[in-house]
Amino acid sequence: MNLLSAEEGKEYIIQRIETDDEELDAFLFSLGCYSGEPITVISHLRGGCVVSIKDGRYNIDSQLAEAIIV
């Protein structure tokens, strides 16, 4: 399941990142978004969702949310 179909307020463990873009992989890694890390969907928005990773909150678009498999 990806982040777009994840329940709000529930903590998930990131299983994998499905992207062929190395720059995007590096960006997500810099945020602390990689396999084995916990992630929580705070809210769903029309263009994506707000997530909590480690001690930060980030607004990610729907394309990125689809790439993060929990």
CHARMM internal coordinates of N, CA and C (Angstrom, degrees):
IC EDIT
DIST 1 N 1 CA 1.4512
DIST 1 CA 1 C 1.5292
ANGL 1 N 1 CA 1 C 108.10
DIST 1 C 2 N 1.3229
ANGL 1 CA 1 C 2 N 116.26
DIHE 1 N 1 CA 1 C 2 N 143.23
DIST 2 N 2 CA 1.4623
ANGL 1 C 2 N 2 CA 119.15
DIHE 1 CA 1 C 2 N 2 CA 178.00
DIST 2 CA 2 C 1.5329
ANGL 2 N 2 CA 2 C 110.19
DIHE 1 C 2 N 2 CA 2 C -99.95
DIST 2 C 3 N 1.3262
ANGL 2 CA 2 C 3 N 117.30
DIHE 2 N 2 CA 2 C 3 N 177.77
DIST 3 N 3 CA 1.4585
ANGL 2 C 3 N 3 CA 120.79
DIHE 2 CA 2 C 3 N 3 CA -175.20
DIST 3 CA 3 C 1.5227
ANGL 3 N 3 CA 3 C 113.75
DIHE 2 C 3 N 3 CA 3 C -67.49
DIST 3 C 4 N 1.3285
ANGL 3 CA 3 C 4 N 118.03
DIHE 3 N 3 CA 3 C 4 N -25.39
DIST 4 N 4 CA 1.4657
ANGL 3 C 4 N 4 CA 119.67
DIHE 3 CA 3 C 4 N 4 CA 179.34
DIST 4 CA 4 C 1.5260
ANGL 4 N 4 CA 4 C 111.94
DIHE 3 C 4 N 4 CA 4 C -65.63
DIST 4 C 5 N 1.3246
ANGL 4 CA 4 C 5 N 117.26
DIHE 4 N 4 CA 4 C 5 N -29.56
DIST 5 N 5 CA 1.4629
ANGL 4 C 5 N 5 CA 120.30
DIHE 4 CA 4 C 5 N 5 CA 179.75
DIST 5 CA 5 C 1.5307
ANGL 5 N 5 CA 5 C 112.36
DIHE 4 C 5 N 5 CA 5 C -100.28
DIST 5 C 6 N 1.3283
ANGL 5 CA 5 C 6 N 117.35
DIHE 5 N 5 CA 5 C 6 N 5.78
DIST 6 N 6 CA 1.4682
ANGL 5 C 6 N 6 CA 121.49
DIHE 5 CA 5 C 6 N 6 CA 179.64
DIST 6 CA 6 C 1.5316
ANGL 6 N 6 CA 6 C 110.39
DIHE 5 C 6 N 6 CA 6 C -77.24
DIST 6 C 7 N 1.3172
ANGL 6 CA 6 C 7 N 115.14
DIHE 6 N 6 CA 6 C 7 N 150.91
DIST 7 N 7 CA 1.4540
ANGL 6 C 7 N 7 CA 122.70
DIHE 6 CA 6 C 7 N 7 CA 179.57
DIST 7 CA 7 C 1.5295
ANGL 7 N 7 CA 7 C 110.62
DIHE 6 C 7 N 7 CA 7 C -77.33
DIST 7 C 8 N 1.3208
ANGL 7 CA 7 C 8 N 116.64
DIHE 7 N 7 CA 7 C 8 N 139.94
DIST 8 N 8 CA 1.4697
ANGL 7 C 8 N 8 CA 120.89
DIHE 7 CA 7 C 8 N 8 CA 178.07
DIST 8 CA 8 C 1.5236
ANGL 8 N 8 CA 8 C 110.02
DIHE 7 C 8 N 8 CA 8 C -69.48
DIST 8 C 9 N 1.3394
ANGL 8 CA 8 C 9 N 116.03
DIHE 8 N 8 CA 8 C 9 N 138.69
DIST 9 N 9 CA 1.4537
ANGL 8 C 9 N 9 CA 121.79
DIHE 8 CA 8 C 9 N 9 CA 175.81
DIST 9 CA 9 C 1.5180
ANGL 9 N 9 CA 9 C 115.23
DIHE 8 C 9 N 9 CA 9 C 83.17
DIST 9 C 10 N 1.3111
ANGL 9 CA 9 C 10 N 118.55
DIHE 9 N 9 CA 9 C 10 N -5.21
DIST 10 N 10 CA 1.4672
ANGL 9 C 10 N 10 CA 121.90
DIHE 9 CA 9 C 10 N 10 CA -179.16
DIST 10 CA 10 C 1.5220
ANGL 10 N 10 CA 10 C 109.51
DIHE 9 C 10 N 10 CA 10 C -100.16
DIST 10 C 11 N 1.3347
ANGL 10 CA 10 C 11 N 115.89
DIHE 10 N 10 CA 10 C 11 N 136.67
DIST 11 N 11 CA 1.4646
ANGL 10 C 11 N 11 CA 120.09
DIHE 10 CA 10 C 11 N 11 CA 179.29
DIST 11 CA 11 C 1.5239
ANGL 11 N 11 CA 11 C 109.85
DIHE 10 C 11 N 11 CA 11 C -85.16
DIST 11 C 12 N 1.3155
ANGL 11 CA 11 C 12 N 115.72
DIHE 11 N 11 CA 11 C 12 N 134.91
DIST 12 N 12 CA 1.4639
ANGL 11 C 12 N 12 CA 123.15
DIHE 11 CA 11 C 12 N 12 CA 178.02
DIST 12 CA 12 C 1.5125
ANGL 12 N 12 CA 12 C 109.00
DIHE 11 C 12 N 12 CA 12 C -124.11
DIST 12 C 13 N 1.3184
ANGL 12 CA 12 C 13 N 116.05
DIHE 12 N 12 CA 12 C 13 N 160.87
DIST 13 N 13 CA 1.4552
ANGL 12 C 13 N 13 CA 122.46
DIHE 12 CA 12 C 13 N 13 CA 174.26
DIST 13 CA 13 C 1.5267
ANGL 13 N 13 CA 13 C 107.44
DIHE 12 C 13 N 13 CA 13 C -104.83
DIST 13 C 14 N 1.3121
ANGL 13 CA 13 C 14 N 117.59
DIHE 13 N 13 CA 13 C 14 N 130.08
DIST 14 N 14 CA 1.4557
ANGL 13 C 14 N 14 CA 121.92
DIHE 13 CA 13 C 14 N 14 CA 179.56
DIST 14 CA 14 C 1.5260
ANGL 14 N 14 CA 14 C 108.91
DIHE 13 C 14 N 14 CA 14 C -69.28
DIST 14 C 15 N 1.3300
ANGL 14 CA 14 C 15 N 116.33
DIHE 14 N 14 CA 14 C 15 N 123.01
DIST 15 N 15 CA 1.4647
ANGL 14 C 15 N 15 CA 121.38
DIHE 14 CA 14 C 15 N 15 CA 179.21
DIST 15 CA 15 C 1.5262
ANGL 15 N 15 CA 15 C 111.28
DIHE 14 C 15 N 15 CA 15 C -86.47
DIST 15 C 16 N 1.3518
ANGL 15 CA 15 C 16 N 114.98
DIHE 15 N 15 CA 15 C 16 N -45.22
DIST 16 N 16 CA 1.4683
ANGL 15 C 16 N 16 CA 119.29
DIHE 15 CA 15 C 16 N 16 CA 180.00
DIST 16 CA 16 C 1.5269
ANGL 16 N 16 CA 16 C 109.27
DIHE 15 C 16 N 16 CA 16 C -166.35
DIST 16 C 17 N 1.3184
ANGL 16 CA 16 C 17 N 114.67
DIHE 16 N 16 CA 16 C 17 N 166.15
DIST 17 N 17 CA 1.4586
ANGL 16 C 17 N 17 CA 122.52
DIHE 16 CA 16 C 17 N 17 CA 175.10
DIST 17 CA 17 C 1.5239
ANGL 17 N 17 CA 17 C 106.62
DIHE 16 C 17 N 17 CA 17 C -114.35
DIST 17 C 18 N 1.3217
ANGL 17 CA 17 C 18 N 117.20
DIHE 17 N 17 CA 17 C 18 N 120.77
DIST 18 N 18 CA 1.4683
ANGL 17 C 18 N 18 CA 121.39
DIHE 17 CA 17 C 18 N 18 CA -178.61
DIST 18 CA 18 C 1.5186
ANGL 18 N 18 CA 18 C 110.13
DIHE 17 C 18 N 18 CA 18 C -101.17
DIST 18 C 19 N 1.3225
ANGL 18 CA 18 C 19 N 115.99
DIHE 18 N 18 CA 18 C 19 N 89.30
DIST 19 N 19 CA 1.4548
ANGL 18 C 19 N 19 CA 121.28
DIHE 18 CA 18 C 19 N 19 CA 176.81
DIST 19 CA 19 C 1.5223
ANGL 19 N 19 CA 19 C 109.41
DIHE 18 C 19 N 19 CA 19 C -150.74
DIST 19 C 20 N 1.3187
ANGL 19 CA 19 C 20 N 115.74
DIHE 19 N 19 CA 19 C 20 N 148.68
DIST 20 N 20 CA 1.4645
ANGL 19 C 20 N 20 CA 120.52
DIHE 19 CA 19 C 20 N 20 CA 177.65
DIST 20 CA 20 C 1.5216
ANGL 20 N 20 CA 20 C 111.47
DIHE 19 C 20 N 20 CA 20 C -98.79
DIST 20 C 21 N 1.3201
ANGL 20 CA 20 C 21 N 116.96
DIHE 20 N 20 CA 20 C 21 N -0.41
DIST 21 N 21 CA 1.4595
ANGL 20 C 21 N 21 CA 122.96
DIHE 20 CA 20 C 21 N 21 CA -176.15
DIST 21 CA 21 C 1.5299
ANGL 21 N 21 CA 21 C 109.85
DIHE 20 C 21 N 21 CA 21 C -91.73
DIST 21 C 22 N 1.3252
ANGL 21 CA 21 C 22 N 117.29
DIHE 21 N 21 CA 21 C 22 N 110.74
DIST 22 N 22 CA 1.4686
ANGL 21 C 22 N 22 CA 121.27
DIHE 21 CA 21 C 22 N 22 CA -178.74
DIST 22 CA 22 C 1.5268
ANGL 22 N 22 CA 22 C 111.96
DIHE 21 C 22 N 22 CA 22 C -65.08
DIST 22 C 23 N 1.3227
ANGL 22 CA 22 C 23 N 116.71
DIHE 22 N 22 CA 22 C 23 N -34.04
DIST 23 N 23 CA 1.4643
ANGL 22 C 23 N 23 CA 120.68
DIHE 22 CA 22 C 23 N 23 CA 179.20
DIST 23 CA 23 C 1.5296
ANGL 23 N 23 CA 23 C 110.36
DIHE 22 C 23 N 23 CA 23 C -65.58
DIST 23 C 24 N 1.3143
ANGL 23 CA 23 C 24 N 116.64
DIHE 23 N 23 CA 23 C 24 N -39.82
DIST 24 N 24 CA 1.4630
ANGL 23 C 24 N 24 CA 121.62
DIHE 23 CA 23 C 24 N 24 CA 177.51
DIST 24 CA 24 C 1.5177
ANGL 24 N 24 CA 24 C 110.61
DIHE 23 C 24 N 24 CA 24 C -66.56
DIST 24 C 25 N 1.3250
ANGL 24 CA 24 C 25 N 117.13
DIHE 24 N 24 CA 24 C 25 N -41.86
DIST 25 N 25 CA 1.4667
ANGL 24 C 25 N 25 CA 121.47
DIHE 24 CA 24 C 25 N 25 CA 175.97
DIST 25 CA 25 C 1.5271
ANGL 25 N 25 CA 25 C 110.81
DIHE 24 C 25 N 25 CA 25 C -58.06
DIST 25 C 26 N 1.3201
ANGL 25 CA 25 C 26 N 116.77
DIHE 25 N 25 CA 25 C 26 N -44.84
DIST 26 N 26 CA 1.4599
ANGL 25 C 26 N 26 CA 121.15
DIHE 25 CA 25 C 26 N 26 CA -179.87
DIST 26 CA 26 C 1.5287
ANGL 26 N 26 CA 26 C 111.13
DIHE 25 C 26 N 26 CA 26 C -64.94
DIST 26 C 27 N 1.3333
ANGL 26 CA 26 C 27 N 116.86
DIHE 26 N 26 CA 26 C 27 N -39.31
DIST 27 N 27 CA 1.4619
ANGL 26 C 27 N 27 CA 121.13
DIHE 26 CA 26 C 27 N 27 CA 178.54
DIST 27 CA 27 C 1.5310
ANGL 27 N 27 CA 27 C 110.67
DIHE 26 C 27 N 27 CA 27 C -63.09
DIST 27 C 28 N 1.3361
ANGL 27 CA 27 C 28 N 116.34
DIHE 27 N 27 CA 27 C 28 N -47.48
DIST 28 N 28 CA 1.4636
ANGL 27 C 28 N 28 CA 119.94
DIHE 27 CA 27 C 28 N 28 CA 179.58
DIST 28 CA 28 C 1.5238
ANGL 28 N 28 CA 28 C 111.27
DIHE 27 C 28 N 28 CA 28 C -63.40
DIST 28 C 29 N 1.3270
ANGL 28 CA 28 C 29 N 116.66
DIHE 28 N 28 CA 28 C 29 N -39.48
DIST 29 N 29 CA 1.4622
ANGL 28 C 29 N 29 CA 120.55
DIHE 28 CA 28 C 29 N 29 CA 177.84
DIST 29 CA 29 C 1.5252
ANGL 29 N 29 CA 29 C 110.77
DIHE 28 C 29 N 29 CA 29 C -61.36
DIST 29 C 30 N 1.3380
ANGL 29 CA 29 C 30 N 117.05
DIHE 29 N 29 CA 29 C 30 N -39.01
DIST 30 N 30 CA 1.4707
ANGL 29 C 30 N 30 CA 120.83
DIHE 29 CA 29 C 30 N 30 CA 179.63
DIST 30 CA 30 C 1.5303
ANGL 30 N 30 CA 30 C 111.77
DIHE 29 C 30 N 30 CA 30 C -65.95
DIST 30 C 31 N 1.3405
ANGL 30 CA 30 C 31 N 116.65
DIHE 30 N 30 CA 30 C 31 N -25.96
DIST 31 N 31 CA 1.4716
ANGL 30 C 31 N 31 CA 120.50
DIHE 30 CA 30 C 31 N 31 CA 176.50
DIST 31 CA 31 C 1.5293
ANGL 31 N 31 CA 31 C 111.86
DIHE 30 C 31 N 31 CA 31 C -81.68
DIST 31 C 32 N 1.3279
ANGL 31 CA 31 C 32 N 116.62
DIHE 31 N 31 CA 31 C 32 N -12.69
DIST 32 N 32 CA 1.4570
ANGL 31 C 32 N 32 CA 120.87
DIHE 31 CA 31 C 32 N 32 CA -176.34
DIST 32 CA 32 C 1.5190
ANGL 32 N 32 CA 32 C 111.75
DIHE 31 C 32 N 32 CA 32 C 93.65
DIST 32 C 33 N 1.3187
ANGL 32 CA 32 C 33 N 116.00
DIHE 32 N 32 CA 32 C 33 N 17.81
DIST 33 N 33 CA 1.4677
ANGL 32 C 33 N 33 CA 122.28
DIHE 32 CA 32 C 33 N 33 CA -177.69
DIST 33 CA 33 C 1.5252
ANGL 33 N 33 CA 33 C 108.92
DIHE 32 C 33 N 33 CA 33 C -100.80
DIST 33 C 34 N 1.3456
ANGL 33 CA 33 C 34 N 116.66
DIHE 33 N 33 CA 33 C 34 N 95.14
DIST 34 N 34 CA 1.4583
ANGL 33 C 34 N 34 CA 122.20
DIHE 33 CA 33 C 34 N 34 CA 178.84
DIST 34 CA 34 C 1.5189
ANGL 34 N 34 CA 34 C 109.05
DIHE 33 C 34 N 34 CA 34 C -153.00
DIST 34 C 35 N 1.2986
ANGL 34 CA 34 C 35 N 117.58
DIHE 34 N 34 CA 34 C 35 N 168.65
DIST 35 N 35 CA 1.4668
ANGL 34 C 35 N 35 CA 123.63
DIHE 34 CA 34 C 35 N 35 CA -175.55
DIST 35 CA 35 C 1.5235
ANGL 35 N 35 CA 35 C 111.82
DIHE 34 C 35 N 35 CA 35 C -51.71
DIST 35 C 36 N 1.3283
ANGL 35 CA 35 C 36 N 114.83
DIHE 35 N 35 CA 35 C 36 N 135.24
DIST 36 N 36 CA 1.4542
ANGL 35 C 36 N 36 CA 120.92
DIHE 35 CA 35 C 36 N 36 CA 177.36
DIST 36 CA 36 C 1.5160
ANGL 36 N 36 CA 36 C 114.50
DIHE 35 C 36 N 36 CA 36 C 91.79
DIST 36 C 37 N 1.3174
ANGL 36 CA 36 C 37 N 118.57
DIHE 36 N 36 CA 36 C 37 N -11.49
DIST 37 N 37 CA 1.4655
ANGL 36 C 37 N 37 CA 122.06
DIHE 36 CA 36 C 37 N 37 CA -178.69
DIST 37 CA 37 C 1.5299
ANGL 37 N 37 CA 37 C 110.76
DIHE 36 C 37 N 37 CA 37 C -88.31
DIST 37 C 38 N 1.3349
ANGL 37 CA 37 C 38 N 116.91
DIHE 37 N 37 CA 37 C 38 N 142.44
DIST 38 N 38 CA 1.4636
ANGL 37 C 38 N 38 CA 119.40
DIHE 37 CA 37 C 38 N 38 CA 175.49
DIST 38 CA 38 C 1.5321
ANGL 38 N 38 CA 38 C 111.13
DIHE 37 C 38 N 38 CA 38 C -75.53
DIST 38 C 39 N 1.3323
ANGL 38 CA 38 C 39 N 116.38
DIHE 38 N 38 CA 38 C 39 N 145.82
DIST 39 N 39 CA 1.4620
ANGL 38 C 39 N 39 CA 123.09
DIHE 38 CA 38 C 39 N 39 CA 178.69
DIST 39 CA 39 C 1.5267
ANGL 39 N 39 CA 39 C 107.58
DIHE 38 C 39 N 39 CA 39 C -143.26
DIST 39 C 40 N 1.3263
ANGL 39 CA 39 C 40 N 116.51
DIHE 39 N 39 CA 39 C 40 N 141.27
DIST 40 N 40 CA 1.4633
ANGL 39 C 40 N 40 CA 121.93
DIHE 39 CA 39 C 40 N 40 CA 179.59
DIST 40 CA 40 C 1.5145
ANGL 40 N 40 CA 40 C 108.93
DIHE 39 C 40 N 40 CA 40 C -125.04
DIST 40 C 41 N 1.3360
ANGL 40 CA 40 C 41 N 116.67
DIHE 40 N 40 CA 40 C 41 N 131.43
DIST 41 N 41 CA 1.4664
ANGL 40 C 41 N 41 CA 120.99
DIHE 40 CA 40 C 41 N 41 CA 174.36
DIST 41 CA 41 C 1.5254
ANGL 41 N 41 CA 41 C 106.84
DIHE 40 C 41 N 41 CA 41 C -84.43
DIST 41 C 42 N 1.3309
ANGL 41 CA 41 C 42 N 116.46
DIHE 41 N 41 CA 41 C 42 N 116.42
DIST 42 N 42 CA 1.4655
ANGL 41 C 42 N 42 CA 121.43
DIHE 41 CA 41 C 42 N 42 CA 179.82
DIST 42 CA 42 C 1.5274
ANGL 42 N 42 CA 42 C 109.67
DIHE 41 C 42 N 42 CA 42 C -78.60
DIST 42 C 43 N 1.3316
ANGL 42 CA 42 C 43 N 116.82
DIHE 42 N 42 CA 42 C 43 N -47.89
DIST 43 N 43 CA 1.4623
ANGL 42 C 43 N 43 CA 120.53
DIHE 42 CA 42 C 43 N 43 CA 178.20
DIST 43 CA 43 C 1.5210
ANGL 43 N 43 CA 43 C 110.15
DIHE 42 C 43 N 43 CA 43 C -158.68
DIST 43 C 44 N 1.3247
ANGL 43 CA 43 C 44 N 114.47
DIHE 43 N 43 CA 43 C 44 N 154.76
DIST 44 N 44 CA 1.4653
ANGL 43 C 44 N 44 CA 121.50
DIHE 43 CA 43 C 44 N 44 CA 175.61
DIST 44 CA 44 C 1.5228
ANGL 44 N 44 CA 44 C 108.38
DIHE 43 C 44 N 44 CA 44 C -97.87
DIST 44 C 45 N 1.3144
ANGL 44 CA 44 C 45 N 116.21
DIHE 44 N 44 CA 44 C 45 N 134.62
DIST 45 N 45 CA 1.4557
ANGL 44 C 45 N 45 CA 122.35
DIHE 44 CA 44 C 45 N 45 CA 177.59
DIST 45 CA 45 C 1.5230
ANGL 45 N 45 CA 45 C 108.10
DIHE 44 C 45 N 45 CA 45 C -116.90
DIST 45 C 46 N 1.3153
ANGL 45 CA 45 C 46 N 116.94
DIHE 45 N 45 CA 45 C 46 N 169.30
DIST 46 N 46 CA 1.4681
ANGL 45 C 46 N 46 CA 119.98
DIHE 45 CA 45 C 46 N 46 CA 179.99
DIST 46 CA 46 C 1.5235
ANGL 46 N 46 CA 46 C 111.68
DIHE 45 C 46 N 46 CA 46 C -61.45
DIST 46 C 47 N 1.3256
ANGL 46 CA 46 C 47 N 117.46
DIHE 46 N 46 CA 46 C 47 N -39.31
DIST 47 N 47 CA 1.4562
ANGL 46 C 47 N 47 CA 120.90
DIHE 46 CA 46 C 47 N 47 CA -177.05
DIST 47 CA 47 C 1.5111
ANGL 47 N 47 CA 47 C 114.74
DIHE 46 C 47 N 47 CA 47 C -94.79
DIST 47 C 48 N 1.3167
ANGL 47 CA 47 C 48 N 119.25
DIHE 47 N 47 CA 47 C 48 N 3.22
DIST 48 N 48 CA 1.4604
ANGL 47 C 48 N 48 CA 121.78
DIHE 47 CA 47 C 48 N 48 CA -177.96
DIST 48 CA 48 C 1.5139
ANGL 48 N 48 CA 48 C 110.80
DIHE 47 C 48 N 48 CA 48 C 161.58
DIST 48 C 49 N 1.3404
ANGL 48 CA 48 C 49 N 116.46
DIHE 48 N 48 CA 48 C 49 N -133.71
DIST 49 N 49 CA 1.4600
ANGL 48 C 49 N 49 CA 119.83
DIHE 48 CA 48 C 49 N 49 CA 178.70
DIST 49 CA 49 C 1.5291
ANGL 49 N 49 CA 49 C 111.02
DIHE 48 C 49 N 49 CA 49 C -158.54
DIST 49 C 50 N 1.3292
ANGL 49 CA 49 C 50 N 114.50
DIHE 49 N 49 CA 49 C 50 N 163.72
DIST 50 N 50 CA 1.4609
ANGL 49 C 50 N 50 CA 122.13
DIHE 49 CA 49 C 50 N 50 CA 175.82
DIST 50 CA 50 C 1.5187
ANGL 50 N 50 CA 50 C 106.33
DIHE 49 C 50 N 50 CA 50 C -103.16
DIST 50 C 51 N 1.3410
ANGL 50 CA 50 C 51 N 116.15
DIHE 50 N 50 CA 50 C 51 N 128.27
DIST 51 N 51 CA 1.4658
ANGL 50 C 51 N 51 CA 120.77
DIHE 50 CA 50 C 51 N 51 CA -178.12
DIST 51 CA 51 C 1.5160
ANGL 51 N 51 CA 51 C 110.51
DIHE 50 C 51 N 51 CA 51 C -124.75
DIST 51 C 52 N 1.3133
ANGL 51 CA 51 C 52 N 114.90
DIHE 51 N 51 CA 51 C 52 N 156.62
DIST 52 N 52 CA 1.4549
ANGL 51 C 52 N 52 CA 122.02
DIHE 51 CA 51 C 52 N 52 CA 174.83
DIST 52 CA 52 C 1.5248
ANGL 52 N 52 CA 52 C 107.80
DIHE 51 C 52 N 52 CA 52 C -114.18
DIST 52 C 53 N 1.3446
ANGL 52 CA 52 C 53 N 115.03
DIHE 52 N 52 CA 52 C 53 N 120.14
DIST 53 N 53 CA 1.4625
ANGL 52 C 53 N 53 CA 121.68
DIHE 52 CA 52 C 53 N 53 CA 177.48
DIST 53 CA 53 C 1.5175
ANGL 53 N 53 CA 53 C 106.49
DIHE 52 C 53 N 53 CA 53 C -125.28
DIST 53 C 54 N 1.3354
ANGL 53 CA 53 C 54 N 115.53
DIHE 53 N 53 CA 53 C 54 N 123.71
DIST 54 N 54 CA 1.4603
ANGL 53 C 54 N 54 CA 121.10
DIHE 53 CA 53 C 54 N 54 CA -175.32
DIST 54 CA 54 C 1.5241
ANGL 54 N 54 CA 54 C 108.27
DIHE 53 C 54 N 54 CA 54 C 54.64
DIST 54 C 55 N 1.3389
ANGL 54 CA 54 C 55 N 120.10
DIHE 54 N 54 CA 54 C 55 N -121.07
DIST 55 N 55 CA 1.4630
ANGL 54 C 55 N 55 CA 121.41
DIHE 54 CA 54 C 55 N 55 CA -178.20
DIST 55 CA 55 C 1.5187
ANGL 55 N 55 CA 55 C 112.84
DIHE 54 C 55 N 55 CA 55 C -104.36
DIST 55 C 56 N 1.3448
ANGL 55 CA 55 C 56 N 117.82
DIHE 55 N 55 CA 55 C 56 N 14.29
DIST 56 N 56 CA 1.4606
ANGL 55 C 56 N 56 CA 120.45
DIHE 55 CA 55 C 56 N 56 CA -177.08
DIST 56 CA 56 C 1.5127
ANGL 56 N 56 CA 56 C 112.76
DIHE 55 C 56 N 56 CA 56 C -118.53
DIST 56 C 57 N 1.3376
ANGL 56 CA 56 C 57 N 114.56
DIHE 56 N 56 CA 56 C 57 N 155.57
DIST 57 N 57 CA 1.4688
ANGL 56 C 57 N 57 CA 121.24
DIHE 56 CA 56 C 57 N 57 CA 174.16
DIST 57 CA 57 C 1.5145
ANGL 57 N 57 CA 57 C 108.25
DIHE 56 C 57 N 57 CA 57 C -114.60
DIST 57 C 58 N 1.3322
ANGL 57 CA 57 C 58 N 115.77
DIHE 57 N 57 CA 57 C 58 N 135.17
DIST 58 N 58 CA 1.4554
ANGL 57 C 58 N 58 CA 120.63
DIHE 57 CA 57 C 58 N 58 CA -176.68
DIST 58 CA 58 C 1.5176
ANGL 58 N 58 CA 58 C 110.36
DIHE 57 C 58 N 58 CA 58 C -134.20
DIST 58 C 59 N 1.3175
ANGL 58 CA 58 C 59 N 115.82
DIHE 58 N 58 CA 58 C 59 N 143.01
DIST 59 N 59 CA 1.4623
ANGL 58 C 59 N 59 CA 122.14
DIHE 58 CA 58 C 59 N 59 CA 174.10
DIST 59 CA 59 C 1.5230
ANGL 59 N 59 CA 59 C 106.44
DIHE 58 C 59 N 59 CA 59 C -98.27
DIST 59 C 60 N 1.3265
ANGL 59 CA 59 C 60 N 116.86
DIHE 59 N 59 CA 59 C 60 N 116.27
DIST 60 N 60 CA 1.4612
ANGL 59 C 60 N 60 CA 120.04
DIHE 59 CA 59 C 60 N 60 CA -179.11
DIST 60 CA 60 C 1.5270
ANGL 60 N 60 CA 60 C 109.64
DIHE 59 C 60 N 60 CA 60 C -116.57
DIST 60 C 61 N 1.3198
ANGL 60 CA 60 C 61 N 116.43
DIHE 60 N 60 CA 60 C 61 N 147.39
DIST 61 N 61 CA 1.4659
ANGL 60 C 61 N 61 CA 120.11
DIHE 60 CA 60 C 61 N 61 CA -178.70
DIST 61 CA 61 C 1.5256
ANGL 61 N 61 CA 61 C 110.51
DIHE 60 C 61 N 61 CA 61 C -78.81
DIST 61 C 62 N 1.3315
ANGL 61 CA 61 C 62 N 115.80
DIHE 61 N 61 CA 61 C 62 N 169.92
DIST 62 N 62 CA 1.4580
ANGL 61 C 62 N 62 CA 120.48
DIHE 61 CA 61 C 62 N 62 CA -174.29
DIST 62 CA 62 C 1.5302
ANGL 62 N 62 CA 62 C 112.76
DIHE 61 C 62 N 62 CA 62 C -65.07
DIST 62 C 63 N 1.3383
ANGL 62 CA 62 C 63 N 117.51
DIHE 62 N 62 CA 62 C 63 N -33.43
DIST 63 N 63 CA 1.4610
ANGL 62 C 63 N 63 CA 120.34
DIHE 62 CA 62 C 63 N 63 CA 179.43
DIST 63 CA 63 C 1.5378
ANGL 63 N 63 CA 63 C 110.28
DIHE 62 C 63 N 63 CA 63 C -63.90
DIST 63 C 64 N 1.3130
ANGL 63 CA 63 C 64 N 116.76
DIHE 63 N 63 CA 63 C 64 N -42.08
DIST 64 N 64 CA 1.4620
ANGL 63 C 64 N 64 CA 121.47
DIHE 63 CA 63 C 64 N 64 CA 178.34
DIST 64 CA 64 C 1.5207
ANGL 64 N 64 CA 64 C 110.66
DIHE 63 C 64 N 64 CA 64 C -69.53
DIST 64 C 65 N 1.3271
ANGL 64 CA 64 C 65 N 116.97
DIHE 64 N 64 CA 64 C 65 N -39.52
DIST 65 N 65 CA 1.4647
ANGL 64 C 65 N 65 CA 121.07
DIHE 64 CA 64 C 65 N 65 CA 179.61
DIST 65 CA 65 C 1.5239
ANGL 65 N 65 CA 65 C 111.35
DIHE 64 C 65 N 65 CA 65 C -63.66
DIST 65 C 66 N 1.3259
ANGL 65 CA 65 C 66 N 117.00
DIHE 65 N 65 CA 65 C 66 N -33.87
DIST 66 N 66 CA 1.4672
ANGL 65 C 66 N 66 CA 120.72
DIHE 65 CA 65 C 66 N 66 CA 177.43
DIST 66 CA 66 C 1.5200
ANGL 66 N 66 CA 66 C 111.88
DIHE 65 C 66 N 66 CA 66 C -69.72
DIST 66 C 67 N 1.3233
ANGL 66 CA 66 C 67 N 117.82
DIHE 66 N 66 CA 66 C 67 N -26.83
DIST 67 N 67 CA 1.4598
ANGL 66 C 67 N 67 CA 121.94
DIHE 66 CA 66 C 67 N 67 CA -177.44
DIST 67 CA 67 C 1.5244
ANGL 67 N 67 CA 67 C 112.51
DIHE 66 C 67 N 67 CA 67 C -80.04
DIST 67 C 68 N 1.3392
ANGL 67 CA 67 C 68 N 117.89
DIHE 67 N 67 CA 67 C 68 N -19.13
DIST 68 N 68 CA 1.4667
ANGL 67 C 68 N 68 CA 121.59
DIHE 67 CA 67 C 68 N 68 CA -177.68
DIST 68 CA 68 C 1.5260
ANGL 68 N 68 CA 68 C 108.08
DIHE 67 C 68 N 68 CA 68 C -93.44
DIST 68 C 69 N 1.3171
ANGL 68 CA 68 C 69 N 115.63
DIHE 68 N 68 CA 68 C 69 N 112.13
DIST 69 N 69 CA 1.4744
ANGL 68 C 69 N 69 CA 122.42
DIHE 68 CA 68 C 69 N 69 CA -177.78
DIST 69 CA 69 C 1.5217
ANGL 69 N 69 CA 69 C 109.23
DIHE 68 C 69 N 69 CA 69 C -98.88
DIST 69 C 70 N 1.3416
ANGL 69 CA 69 C 70 N 115.14
DIHE 69 N 69 CA 69 C 70 N 125.93
DIST 70 N 70 CA 1.4744
ANGL 69 C 70 N 70 CA 120.97
DIHE 69 CA 69 C 70 N 70 CA 179.74
DIST 70 CA 70 C 1.5113
ANGL 70 N 70 CA 70 C 110.10
DIHE 69 C 70 N 70 CA 70 C -114.88
END
COOR INIT
IC SEED 1 N 1 CA 1 C
IC BUILD
